């Protein structure tokens, strides 16, 4: 199992706001440190909100490429529905050259929908936009000269797209939430699957992942082509108790705020404890507890190829995040890889 970090380039730590330049510098320090301690991948999300600095994902990843040597650099996710697939491909192909073959992307429709009105798209076309633009992105990836037509973008008639990446085929993962059609689509296209699990019990996704694998098998793809990744909130400290005491206040503040926007009830400590339980979504605790949970999730889901922690939106300081990255690299990863 590959293990990594996803970040939304948060400019907020609890109630304290950092200046953008300071938050960005600290983020780049964390990516460089993740590379140093042996993590496999670091992802940057895409949002268009005041509290996040990740609206230009490829730019951040390119800056990180100059400070790292081996860690893979990916989006988490690129909101493809509101973007031009040709430009997205060019940006990540360029990143691949800058990073000497370490670029990937996870593409999706986006759970935060502020990008749709910002770029002049209608939420009524939510799925149709993504389906069409994914088709074009994959065609651009697989063919240097592209002929294509669709509803939402001007047609292309045998037009070349440059630059081409260092990797023969730029990795494109499909980011999904809980929509069955999205899992089936990823399987039918033979794309690796990144499942965003942010609430409830992780094990409930087994039927959907089975659907993904069945669709891939039916489409003629080999099992090794059908990779499964998980993205979940989490945090590692020296002990289980320390992890909870440091993580809970910021987590409750964030999700209560989001709840007001989306109609959810406030977070309670009882709900939080359920999410920390063995089958719960929060991958939180000391190194052994976290490693055990990752292995448990992998077994329950029929094998997980990649796991990424999302942990920079819970009021944690840069120092706490750096320590957690160190523990993930030096203590969690060896436990997981030694038993998987």
N, C-alpha and C positions, 0 to 999 in steps of 0.2 A: 504493500500500500504506500503510495506517495502521500506525503503530508506537507501541508503548507498553510499560508495565511491569505485571507482576503481582507482588503481594506476599502472603506468608502472615503478615505482621505478626510476624516472628520476634523473640523476646525473647532470642535466643542469638546471639552472635558467637564462633564457635570454642568455646573452653573458657570464655569469659567471659560471664557473665550480666548483663544490664542490668535495673534495676528497671523494672517495667511502665510507669510513668508516663514514664520517660525514653525507652524504646523507642517508645512511642506518639507522643511529641512529635517524635522524629526521623523516624518514618514520615510524619507529617503534613507535616513540613518537606520531605521528599522528594517528596511528591505536589504540594505547592505549587511546588517547583522544576521538576518535570516539566512543569507547566502553563506556567511562565515560559519554559522553553527550547523550547516548541513541540511536545511530545509529544501524540499524539492521544487516548490512553486510559490510564487507570490502574485496575487491577483488584485487589480484595482477596479472598483465598480464604476458605474456611471449614474450620476444624479445631477439635477439642475436646481438645487436648493441652497439656501444661504449657509446652512450648517455643514455642507460638504464641499470639497475642493476637487472633485473627480470628474468634472464635466468634459475634460480633455484627456481621457484615459491614456491614449498612446503617447502623449507628451510626457506624462509622469513616468510611464514605463521606459521611455527612451532615456530619461534622466537616470533612472535606476540601472539601466543597462550599462552605463558608463562607470558605475560603481560596483558592479557585480561580475562574477566570472562563470558560475555554473547554474545558478537557480533559474528555472523557467519563469517567464514573465507573461502574464495573461490578463485579459479583461475579465470582469466578474460582476455584471455582464455588460456587453455592448448592446445598447437598445437599438437593434437593427431596424426595427419598424420605422423609426423616424430618421434614419440615416441613408446616405447614398452608398449602396454596397460596393461600388467601384472605389470610392474614396476610403471606405473602411478597409478594403483589401490593400490599397496602396499604403495606408498608414501602418498596417501590421506587417506588410512585406518589407517596408522600410525599417521597422523595428527589428525584424528578423535579421536584416543585414547589420544593423547597429549592434545587435546583441550576439552576432555570430551564430545564429540558428537556434535561439532560445525563445522565440515568440509563439504565442498561441492566442486564441480568442474563444471566449464563451459568448454566444449570442442568444438573445431572447427578446421577448416582447416588452419586458419591464413591468415590475410590480408597482413602481411609483410612476404615475402617469403624467407628471408635469411637463415632460418633453413633448407630448403630443400637441398641445396648443402652442407651445413655444416655437415649434418648427412648422406649424401650419397644417397638422394632420388631425383627422377626426378619430375619436375613440370608437365610432361606429365601424371603422375599418380595421379595428385592432388586430384581428387574426389574418385578414386578407392581406394587409400590409406586410406582415411578417412572412407569410407563406411565399409571397411573390419575391420579396427582397432576399430571403434565404435562397431561393432558386437561383437568383442572379449571382449572389455571392459565391455559391458553390460552382457555378459555371465559370466565373472569373478565376476562381482558384484552380480549376482543373484544365482551363484552356487559355492559352496566351492570346488567341484571337477569338473574339466573342460575337456571336450573333444571337440576339435575344429581343423579345418584345413583351410588354406587360401593360398594366392599367395605370400604375402610379408613377412611372418613369419613362422618359423617351426611349425608344428602341435603339438597339445597337446592331450595326450591320458590318460584321467581320472587322471589328475594331480591336486593336491590341491594348492590353493593360499592363503598364509598367510602374515600378520595377517588379521583377519576380523575386521571390524570397530565396534565401540560402537553402532552406529545407525544400525537399522535392515537393511536398504537399503540406502547406501550412495547416497545422491542426485547428479544427473548428469543432468546439463542443456545443451541444444544444442545452441551454439553461432552461429548466422547467420548474414549475411549482407543483400543483396537484391535478392538472387537467389531463385526463386519460389520453385525449387525442394528441397531446404534445409528446407523451411517452411513445405512442405508436409511431408518430412522425419521425422521431429520432431513430427508432429502430429500422423503419423502412428505408431510411436514407443511410444507414450504417454509420451514424455519427455518434461519437462518445457522448454520454449523458451526464449532465451536472444537475443534481437535484438540490434545490434550495429547501431545506427543512428548517423552519423557524418556529414551529409550534407543535404541541402534542407529542405523540410517541413516534420516533423514527421508524419503528418496525412496521407501522401501518402502510408504509410505501412498498412493501414487498409485492402485492398484487400488481401495482403499476410498473414496477421494475421487471416483473415477470412478463408483463405485456410488451415492454420494450424489447426484451430478449426474444420473445416469440415473433414479434414483427420483424426483427432483424434476421432471425433464422429463416423465416418465410421468404424474405427478400434475397436470401442467398449469402448473407454475411457470416463470417466465421466468428465463433465465440470470443476470440481474442481481439476482434475488431470492435466489439460491443462493450466498451469500457463504461463503468459506472462511478461517478464521483458524488460526494456529499458536501454540501456547504451548510454549516450550522453555527449558531452562536456558541462561544466557548471561551475558556480561560483556564490557565494552569498556574498554580502557585505552589509553594513548598508543601502545604498541607491542604486537605479538603476544607478544613474550617477557615483557613486564611483565604482560600479562593472564594468561598461564599461571602465572607465578610467584606471583601474588597469589591466583588462584582455586583452584589445584589442592589446596593443603593442606586448606582447609575443605571442598571438594567431596569429597575422599577420606574425611575424617572423617565427614561426614554420611552418605554412601552406604554406608560400611562399617558404621555404626551401624544404618541401615535394613536392611542385609543380614542382620545378626544377628537382627532381628525377623522377616524374611520369607524366610530361608533362602537368601540370595544369597551368593556368595563375596566376600571383601574386594576393594576397588578396587585395581588396579595402575596404574602409570604407563603401561604399554603399552596397557591398555584405554582409559585417558584420552586418550592420543594418537590412538587410533582414532576416538574421539568428536569430537575437534577437527578431524580431517581434513575435506576438502571436502564429503563426503557425510554426515558424522557429525552427531549431534544437537546438540552443544554449539556455540552461536553465540558464539564466543569469539575475541578478538584485538583488534588495532588497528582503527580505523574503516574502513579500506579492506577489510581481510579480512572483517570482519563484514558490510559492505554487499554485497560480492561473494557471500558465502554466502547472504544473504537473497534476492538476485536469482536465484541458482542454485536454491535451494529452490522459489521461486515458479515458475520455468520448468519444473522437473521435475514439479511438482504441477498444472500446467495453470492457474496463476494463484492467488496468495494475496492476499487483501484486507486482512488484518490480521496483524501479528506482535507477540507480547508476550514480553518477556524475564522470566524468573524468576531473580533473582540475589541474593536476600537470605538464602539459607540456606547459604552457602558460606564462613562465617567472615569475611566482609568487614566492614570498619568503615563507619560512617555516612559518613565523609569519602570513602572509596573509592567507595561507592555514589553519592554526590552527584557525584563527578567522572565516573563512568560515565554517569549520566543526562545530564550536560552534553555529553559526547561523542556520545551517541546523538542528542540533540536538535540539536546544532550541526554535527556532521560525518557521522554515519551517515545520518540521515534525508534530508538534501539529496542525498546520493549515491544513495540508493535511489529517491527520488521523481523524481530527474532522469533515471533510466534505466528506469523502469517505466511 
